Amino acid sequence: MDIKKDFDSKEVLQLVTFRLGNEEFSLDILRVQEIIRHMDLTRVPRTPDFVEGVINLRGRVIPVLDLRKRFGLPAEDRTNETRIIVVDVDNRTVGLKVDAVSEVLRLPSDTVEPPPSIVTGAESEYIKGVGKLDNRLIILLDVSKILSRSERDALGHQLNAVA
């Protein structure tokens, strides 16, 4: 992937940053619908282990994915800072459970580099790049690639059976 093709060099990216453990990640703010406190979930049988369950958000049934599990990180207990970032993935609303939401920031696109080659396998295609801001490294995620097409389809079928 050529990161320079993805971003205009004069573009300023507006990102929502969040933490998973000690790492800082970000999503394009335009993909974020809202950020909510963690709420009780209803488990759905036969879903992948990273699907925590579903929530009822103002009458809509929304699947919630635990990004820690999705990225192969060890599980952590829920805290007062745990949040669900509600995003749009291919016209489907999905919640992403994160340890904490940090801030909304503006990042010049010329400070974003492609992910290191050691992490560019099929498992990490959801990493769009790594941004540098002062002495911080921020991993930019491509929310549309967090789930593969087959996972999105399977999840949609399983959740339609529940709804």
C-alpha positions as CSV (number, residue, x, y, z in Angstrom):
1,M,0.0,0.0,0.0
2,D,1.3,3.4,-0.9
3,I,0.4,5.7,2.0
4,K,1.1,8.8,0.0
5,K,-1.6,7.8,-2.5
6,D,-4.1,7.4,0.4
7,F,-3.5,10.9,1.8
8,D,-3.0,14.3,0.1
9,S,0.3,15.6,1.6
10,K,-1.4,18.9,2.6
11,E,-4.4,17.1,4.1
12,V,-5.1,17.3,7.8
13,L,-6.7,14.2,9.3
14,Q,-9.3,14.5,12.0
15,L,-9.1,11.5,14.2
16,V,-10.7,10.1,17.3
17,T,-7.9,8.5,19.4
18,F,-8.3,5.7,21.9
19,R,-6.3,3.3,24.0
20,L,-6.0,-0.4,24.0
21,G,-3.5,-1.2,26.8
22,N,-0.6,1.1,26.4
23,E,-1.1,1.6,22.6
24,E,-2.8,4.5,21.0
25,F,-5.1,3.9,18.0
26,S,-7.2,6.2,15.9
27,L,-10.2,6.2,13.6
28,D,-11.3,8.8,11.0
29,I,-13.8,11.0,12.9
30,L,-16.1,10.9,9.9
31,R,-16.7,7.2,10.5
32,V,-17.6,7.7,14.2
33,Q,-21.3,8.2,14.9
34,E,-21.0,8.5,18.7
35,I,-19.1,7.4,21.7
36,I,-21.0,5.9,24.6
37,R,-20.2,4.5,28.0
38,H,-20.1,0.7,28.2
39,M,-23.5,-0.8,28.8
40,D,-24.9,-4.3,29.5
41,L,-24.6,-6.6,26.5
42,T,-26.7,-9.4,25.3
43,R,-24.6,-12.4,24.2
44,V,-25.3,-13.9,20.8
45,P,-24.6,-17.6,20.4
46,R,-22.2,-18.9,17.7
47,T,-20.5,-15.5,17.0
48,P,-16.8,-15.1,16.9
49,D,-15.1,-14.7,20.3
50,F,-14.3,-11.0,19.6
51,V,-18.0,-10.3,19.3
52,E,-19.0,-9.3,22.9
53,G,-22.7,-9.3,22.1
54,V,-25.3,-6.7,21.1
55,I,-26.7,-3.6,22.6
56,N,-30.0,-1.8,22.2
57,L,-29.1,1.8,21.3
58,R,-32.3,3.8,21.0
59,G,-34.2,0.9,19.4
60,R,-31.4,-0.3,17.1
61,V,-29.7,-3.7,17.8
62,I,-25.9,-3.0,17.4
63,P,-23.2,-5.7,17.6
64,V,-20.2,-4.8,19.8
65,L,-16.7,-6.0,19.0
66,D,-14.0,-6.2,21.6
67,L,-11.0,-4.7,19.8
68,R,-8.6,-6.2,22.4
69,K,-9.8,-9.7,21.4
70,R,-9.9,-8.8,17.7
71,F,-6.3,-7.7,17.8
72,G,-5.1,-10.7,19.9
73,L,-4.5,-8.6,23.1
74,P,-5.1,-10.1,26.5
75,A,-8.5,-9.4,28.0
76,E,-8.9,-6.6,30.6
77,D,-11.7,-5.9,33.1
78,R,-14.1,-3.1,32.2
79,T,-13.3,0.2,34.0
80,N,-15.0,3.6,34.3
81,E,-13.0,4.6,31.2
82,T,-14.2,1.7,29.0
83,R,-16.1,3.1,26.0
84,I,-18.0,1.9,22.9
85,I,-17.2,3.8,19.8
86,V,-20.2,3.5,17.4
87,V,-19.0,3.5,13.8
88,D,-20.4,2.8,10.3
89,V,-18.9,-0.2,8.5
90,D,-20.2,-0.6,5.0
91,N,-23.6,0.8,6.0
92,R,-23.8,-1.3,9.1
93,T,-23.6,0.2,12.6
94,V,-21.1,-1.5,14.8
95,G,-19.8,-0.8,18.3
96,L,-16.1,-1.1,19.1
97,K,-15.2,-1.7,22.7
98,V,-12.0,0.2,23.7
99,D,-10.2,0.7,27.0
100,A,-10.6,4.5,26.9
101,V,-11.2,7.3,24.4
102,S,-8.4,9.8,24.5
103,E,-9.1,12.8,22.3
104,V,-10.1,14.2,19.0
105,L,-7.0,15.5,17.2
106,R,-5.8,16.9,13.9
107,L,-2.9,15.2,12.3
108,P,-1.1,16.4,9.2
109,S,-1.1,13.6,6.7
110,D,2.6,14.1,5.9
111,T,3.4,12.8,9.4
112,V,1.7,9.5,8.6
113,E,3.9,6.6,7.4
114,P,3.0,3.2,6.1
115,P,2.8,0.4,8.7
116,P,6.2,-1.3,9.2
117,S,6.6,-4.2,6.8
118,I,6.8,-6.7,9.7
119,V,3.1,-5.9,10.5
120,T,1.7,-5.8,7.0
121,G,0.4,-9.4,6.7
122,A,-3.3,-10.3,6.0
123,E,-4.0,-10.1,9.7
124,S,-3.1,-6.5,9.9
125,E,-4.7,-5.1,6.7
126,Y,-6.8,-2.9,9.0
127,I,-3.8,-0.8,9.8
128,K,-3.8,2.2,7.5
129,G,-0.6,3.8,8.8
130,V,1.3,5.1,11.8
131,G,1.1,8.8,12.6
132,K,3.8,10.7,14.5
133,L,2.7,13.6,16.8
134,D,5.4,15.0,19.0
135,N,6.8,12.0,20.7
136,R,3.7,9.8,20.3
137,L,3.0,7.1,17.7
138,I,-0.6,6.7,16.8
139,I,-1.8,3.7,14.8
140,L,-4.4,4.7,12.2
141,L,-7.1,2.0,11.7
142,D,-9.2,1.4,8.6
143,V,-12.5,0.7,10.2
144,S,-13.9,-0.9,7.0
145,K,-11.2,-3.6,7.2
146,I,-11.5,-4.5,10.9
147,L,-13.9,-7.2,9.8
148,S,-13.4,-9.3,6.6
149,R,-16.3,-9.4,4.2
150,S,-17.1,-13.0,5.2
151,E,-17.1,-12.0,8.9
152,R,-19.4,-9.0,8.2
153,D,-21.8,-11.3,6.2
154,A,-21.8,-14.0,8.9
155,L,-22.3,-11.5,11.6
156,G,-25.2,-9.9,9.7
157,H,-26.9,-13.2,9.3
158,Q,-26.5,-14.2,12.9
159,L,-27.7,-10.8,14.1
160,N,-30.7,-10.8,11.7
161,A,-31.8,-14.1,13.4
162,V,-31.7,-12.3,16.8
163,A,-33.5,-9.1,15.7
